[in-house]
C-alpha cells in the first residue's frame, strides 16, 4: 500500500488519522511540527502528506512548499480549522492537492487521499514509460559503424543541439528514407537528444486516415463542430506542445491539410475545428516519407512552399545496402536481442549466413533484416544459423546490379534503366499482377508500387479486337 505522513500538532487527531489509515494497510508516520515534518518527508518520501494549516515552527503553507521542493510527485492535503477563500487560494498556490475543514470526517479524508494516491500512481506510471521510451530512443540505437551512419549520427546530434534554451519555437525536420530504413527511430533520436526530450513525442501516419478524420486528429475540434462531435477533442498538434510531432508518410497528406499545416509552421498557432480563436503552440514538426517530394511537387500533389518550409533541416537515411559491414553488425545484434527476448540460447551466424547476408540487396532495409533474423532465431534448432536457415532468395539483378556502374549521373541513369527493365520483365511475366511480381522479385508490394511510381510504370491498356471490343 501507500506511505502517508501526518503533520498535525493535535496529538489525539493525529493518532486517530494514523490508526484509521493503518487499518487500511497504509504505512503512516506522525510529526507534530513543521520542521520535523519536513525532515520526516525527506526520509520517508511519502506518497501523500496530510498537513495542518497552523503548525509550530512553520505554517502549513511553508511545509507544503518544502515538501513539493523535495518531491514534486508528493500530494499534500491541507487541513484547517479556519478555512476561507483566501486560505484555499494560498493552499492551491503552495501546491496543496485539496483543502479540508476541521472537524475532519475520516471517510471524507479517505476519499481525498484515495484520489491523491490515484493521481500519484498515474504520474509515476507515466514517468516510468517516459523514461523507458527515452532509453529506447537515443542516439545509441542508431547502430552502425559505416561512414554514412557515423555522418547520420553527427547530423542528428547537431540538429538536436539547435534548441533554444528558453524552449522557443524550433525549425522543422524532414526525414527521407526508403521503407524500413528507420525513419521513426531517427525522429525519436532527434527528439530525445534535444532539450525538449522531456516533452511529449506524438506520432501519426498521414496515410492511415482519410483527410476528414486526419484533420480532426491533428487540429482537434470543439463540441458541436460537426454531427459526431459530442465532446471537445484536443488535437495532436496541441498534445505535442512543448515536444515533438512526427508526421509519418507526409507525402500522403491531402493538399487542403498541407495548406493548414503550412500555416501552423509559419505562425505556430492552431485552431480547433469549430473554434473562434487560435491557440499558440511550441512544437517541433518532424515529417518523414519514402516518396520523392520534388516529384510530387512537379505532379501538383505536394505544395512547394510546404516542402521548402519543411526542409530547414533535412536528413537522408542511407539504405541498408549502402552501409557495408553494418549488415553483419546489425544481424549479430538482432540475434542477441531476439534470443534474449524469447528466452533462447543465442545461435551463431555461420560463414554461409554471413555471405548470404552481405550479398542480399535488402529492399526492405533494416526492418526486413530484423524480421528475417527473428524468424531464423525462432526456427533455429541447433547452435548455428546457416544460409539455408535464412532462406534468402537470389538478389534481383536490377535492384543491385552485379555489373560495374560508372559513378556520376551517367552511372545512375544506367542503374535506373536496368532496374526499370527488370521491373517491366517481372510485371509482364505475371500479367501485371503486382502481388505476383513482388513475390517474384522478393520485395514487398509497397516497395514494388513505389518503384513503379518512380519509373512511371502503369499497366498497359488491353489491345482492341478487329471489331473494336476489348479482348
Phi, psi and omega in degrees: 000200187262166175252123183243148176235123179255116178249098188213130183273354174267106187304318183296316180294316180299319181294319179297317178299314182298314182297319182298312183283334174294326176294340177266014176072021173271153172270126187231137174231150184244141170226145187252003176209169185299306182301316180292329177295319179294318178298318179295322180295321179296329180275319186274327190052063185291158174282320180223138175242130175260115193239127175285148181289315182258110182231149174292146176088298178223142177283168185300326180296316178295323179296316181296319178300317180294319178299318182290327176293324181286323183206108183295338184271350179293142178251124182253130177250119182269140178238129183221143176272354182225055183292140177211173180298317181295320178294319179299318179295315179298321180295319179296317179296327180287340179113018180288138178286321180201166180230125179242149182256135175287148356291139186268128172282125181298327177295317178294320179297320179297319180299318180292317179297320179298319178294320179296319179294322178297318179292319179298317179298318179297318180296320181290323176296315179298317179298321179298312182291326177295317178294321179294320179295320179295320179296330183264014186222021185272180179298331182297336181280351173277073190284150177139143180247008178290160179302315179300322182286324175296319178295322179297314180298319178296321179294316178298317179298319180293318180294318181296331181285344178276066183231115180302138181295336180270011179060030174285168187304148181238156181293156177286170179231137175246124181248123180244137179181158180291165176303131177082007184276349176105036182294319179294321179297320178293320178299316179296321178297319178300322181287306188285343176275353183260174179293338179271014181298337177282347179278182184286144170246110184245139181224151176209143177266115185292344179269354187275343184230148173293158186306322183295318179286324181296323179299316178295323178294319183284315189258344183076180180202160177267158177301130179085005180296329174209180191304315185269005181278083183278343180207162178293141179229128176278131180283167183292332178295316177293321181297332180270008181303128184087355181228224187226140174243121177263120175257094181281151183055049182299335180294345180267001184290134180298147183301320180297320178289330175300319179296320180290323178294321178300320179297320177297317180294328182285316186239000179052044174231143182229142178237123177294153176297130181086357180270160180256343184235150175278160175237134180283136178229154175236090186226141173267125177267125171244123178251141181224146179197156172254008182262160179276100184292328178297320178293323178294324176298315179298327180277359180076019182256356179215138184287129179294322181293326176291319179299316180297323181290322180289336188273020177303311170241125178238132179240122176257117181274126181290142174291157184299325182293345180261010187252011172056236185292351179299331179301313180292318179299314181293321180300316179295320178296317180295323177301313181296313182298314186285326175296319177296320181297321183263007176066036180245154172296139183285116177285165178260143173274117184280181186297323180292323177294318178300315180297318180295319180296320182288333184272342183287151184275341178054061176297334177267004174059216187296325179298318178297317180298315182296316180296322178296315180294321179299314178298317182294319179296318182293323184269351183293127180256345182247209183259358181217159177245126180254178179297326178293328177292326179291329178057043176278133176278168181298143180291126176301127185297332183281336182283314173231099189289133177282350181281147176295131180242130182294152177284158176095182184303321181296319179294319178296321179296320179298315179297320178298318180295319178298316180296315181299316181297321181292320178297314181299319180298314181295318179294321179295317181296334180256015180065032181060034173272112187298316181297316180294319179294322179297319177295321180296324181273351183062043174227166179283161178297322179298319179296318180296316180298320178299316181289328175296316176298320181300320182263004179066036182270127177227152179299127181291149179293150178293137177293147181274150176282178180298332181268007176088355180272154178287139176277000000 
